[in-house]
Amino acid sequence: MGIEITRGTLAARSTFDARGTLAVDPEAPVGLGPIEVEAHLVTDADAAKLARLAQLTERYCVVAHSLSSPTRLTITGG
């Protein structure tokens, strides 16, 4: 895309209710709540290029897709 990024930081936030994981409250959810990631970039890009970068990141980010789509999990015993 030809964007020069001189510096960047990411901040990820979520909620977590340990009562579900620790089986203290059967009504409490197990796992994380919604995850929000905020990016701060020092760059030469204009607003349109940054918007396109955000769009492409949402589309092709392997971690984001793995977290947002149900992943098949199989647990087997030995």
Secondary structure, 3 states (H helix, E strand, C coil): CCCCEEEEEEEEECCECHHHHCCCCCCCCCCECCCEEEEEEEECCCHHHHHHHHHHHHHHCHHHHHHHCCCCCCCCCC
